[in-house]
Amino acid sequence: MGESFLVAEAHRWGIQVYPGFEGEEIRIIFKYDGMPTTEELETITPQGILLATRPLPRKRTFALATFPFPQHIPLSQARRYLSRDTGCLVMGDAGDDSVPLVQAELVDLTDGWYRDCKMHTLSDSDDLNEVLQDILETDTLQTDGIDQEAIRQLRILAKKMFGDVADDQQITICARRYHNQDLVFKGRGEDIHLFLRNDAVRKELGITAWTQRGYTATDRKSSSYFFSLISQNVEVELGDWSEMIVMYRDTNARTLTTVQPLSQFEREKQFGEEISVT
């Protein structure tokens, strides 16, 4: 059916469609170099969605990666994690209405996005903007750059997971400019959910099934994806129905079609010219 079908069907539900985006993607990296830990890493979004819980392999190519800007989660969403006997390592001390959050993921620096981007290990004397301009080979940044508070929060998380030895490890910046030429869909979570009820839409987007909270798709990060004839599916939650989200194809993501809160997307990506309703 192709792109024209997807555009028409998306417009039927009031979803805006764009022919790709330009990205200036930056990640802050903590290379733990195989340091031992008994902790597991929970990847939690600012909407309170648990994306993954993973043990940390003792491999030197693995690292913790997070966004270059501070994030927070509403206290109402954080309570279910903080009230556990074990607490929640990726969250800080609760404030009046929100809690500091490190949305970190476990990454292999020899794979995909991280293999292809440019890296710089930070020193105390580095100017963060100059470092980014050098990595991206530009005099003008499209994003707000790197916030020192995001680095501080990642260091706090690393110390929780690996102890005092983490203080001796340097932080690395990873960045790239990227042009995505696939369709990008922007709309409320509820409208995206209704859009995905169509079997033909899901087939075009590589989505396995429609669920009450979102959809399921092949888990491209699982070992079975590479070593087994039987693929493993994972559920992708869309979050609060009223929140604006963006859905697009990402060959480096856990699922081929992925979603991101609009507020997060706009921190590092710029839409192409909107495809008008015909």
N, C-alpha and C positions, 0 to 999 in steps of 0.2 A: 504493500500500500504506500509506504514511503512517507517523506516529510510532509507533503501537502495534506495527507490524511491526519497526521498528528497535529499539525497547525490548526486545521479546521475543528478537530475534536476538542482541542484545548480551548479555543475561542468559544466554543459552545458552552463551556463552564466558566467563562469569564477570566481565563488564565492568559497572562501576557506571554508572548513567545519572542525569542530573540535568536539571531543566527550566530550564536557563539558568544565568546567574551575574550577580553584581554586580561591576563592575570600578572600581577607582580607578587609572587608567592614567596613568603619568608617563613622559616621555621627556626626556632631556637632549639639547639640539640645538646643533650647531656650524654656524652659517650661514657658508659660505665665500664667499658673494657673488661667485661666478664667478671666484675666484682660480685661476690656471693651475696645473696639475700634470700630470706624465706618469704618475703612479701610478694604479693601479686599486684599488678597494675590495673586499676579500674579506669576505663575511659568513659567519662561522664560529660554530657553536654550541659550548657547553661540552662537548658530546659528540663534538666533532671533525668534525661534518658541515658540509661546504661548501655553503651555501645559494645563494650567488650570487657572481659576480665581475663588477664593473661599472666602466667608465670614468666619470669625473666630468664631466658636462656643464658648460660655462662659462655657467651660467644663474644669475641672482641668487635665484631661488626654490628652488634645490636646497640641501640641507644633509645633514650626517651626524647620525644619531639613534641613541641607545643607551639602555639601561635605567638607572634611577637608583641601582642597586646594583652593587658590584664583582663581577666574574665571573672564574672561573679554569677552565682546561682541564687535565686530567691530563697529566703529562709524556709518558706513553705515547702519548696521542693527538696531542700537539703536535709530536712529533719529526719527523713526515713533512712538516710545514710549515716548521719551523725549520731542517731540514737542507738545504733548497733553497739554491741559490746566492744567490737574492734574499731569503732569509729570509722573515719574515712580519710585516708592519707592524702588524697588529692584536694581536700578542702581545708581552708584555714579556720581561724577563729570567727565565730558568728558575730555579725553586727546586728543592728536593729532590724534591718529588712533583708539583708543579703549576706552571702558568705563568699570569700575569695575562692576561686576555683582554678585548678590547673588542668585543662583538658589535654592531657598528654596521651600519646599512643606509643606503642612499642614498634620500632622500625628497624629494618635491616638496611644499613647504609650502602650495601652493594646491590640493592634492588630498586628498580623502577625510578620513581621521582628523585630519591636521594642519590642514586648512582649518577644521574644526569645533571644535577644542579651543581652550582659552584659553592665552595665552602671556605670559611675563614675562622680560625681559632682566635678568640678574643684575648686581648691582654688588657691590663688595667689602664693603659694609656690610650687605648683606641677610642676614636670618635665614631660612634655608631653610624651616624649618617654618612661619614666618609667611607666607612667600611662597606656599606650597602651600595653606595655610588660606584665604588671600585668593583665590587662583585658583579653588579648589573651593567657596568660599563656605561654609565649615564651621569649627567650633571643634575638631572631633575628626577625626583622620586614621585611615583604616582600614588604611593601610600603614605601613611603617617610614620613609617619607619619602625624602629624598635623601641619599646618602652622599657626602661630600666626595671620597673616594677614586675614586668613579666619574667625577666631574668631572675630577679630576687625570689619570686614565687617558685620557679623551677628549681632553684638551689635548695629551697626549704623542702620541697618534695623529695629531691635526691638525698638529702640528709636523713629524712624519715626512712627512706628505703634502704640506704647503704651505710648509715652511720657517719661519724665524723670524717672518715676517709674521703667522703664525697667532696669535702671542702677543698681538697687538693686538686680536684679535677677541673679543667678549664671548660668553658662554655664555647660551643661552636655555632656559627651562623651559617645557614644554608638558604640559598635564594636562587630564583630563576624568573625570567620572563617567559610567559606561556600564552599561546593563542589557541583557544579551543574553537573549532569550527562546527561543532555539533549543535543541535537545537537546545535552547535553554528555556525552561518554563518557570515563570514566577507567579505565585498566587497564594491564597490562603491555604492552610493545611487541609481544611475540609474540601475545598474545590479540587485540589490535587488528588485527594483521596477518591472523590467521585469520578474524576478523569480516568483514574486507574482501574475502575470497575470494568471497563471495556476490555474484553479478551484480546482484541486486535491491537489495542494500544499497548497492553502489557507485552505482547509478542514482539512488537516493534522495539520496545525498550529493553528487552532481555529480562523481563520480570517474570518470575515463576508463578506467583499467586497473589491474590488480593486478601488482606487480613483486616480485622477490625481496627487495628492501630496503624496500618500502613501497607507494606507488601513484603514478600519474600523474594530473594534472588540468590543466585549461586554465590557462595562464599569463595571469592577468588584468593583469599589469604590462607585458607585452610590447606593442610598437607594433602588432603584427599583430592583437592583440585588438581594437583600436579602429579600425584602418584596413584590415583585410583580411577577406575572407569565410572564409579558412582560419585557424583558431585554432592556436596553438602550445601544446604540452603541456610540462609540466615535472615531473620526478620529485620526490616528497616522501619523504625517508627517515625511518623511524621510530626509528632509533638502536638501541641495545643492547636485545635482546629482553627482558631482565630488568628494564629500567628502567620506572618508572611514568610514563605520559604522559597527556596530555589532548587529545582531538580534538573540535573544534567548528566551527561555521560562523562565518566572519568576512568580512563584505563588503568590508573594507579590506585583507585579506591578499592575498598573491600568488595563492593558490588559494582558492576559495570555502570548501572544507573544509580546515582547517589543524590542525597539531599543535604542542604545546608540552610540554616536560618539566614534570612535576607540580611539582617544586621551584621552577621559574620561575613557573608559573601561580599558585601560592599566594602569591607575593610581592605580587601586585596584583589578584587576583580571589578572590571568595568564591562557592562553589557554592550553588545553591538546595537545597531539601530533596530528598534522594535519592528516586527513583522505585523503590518496592519491587518485589521479585520476586513475581509472581502465579502 
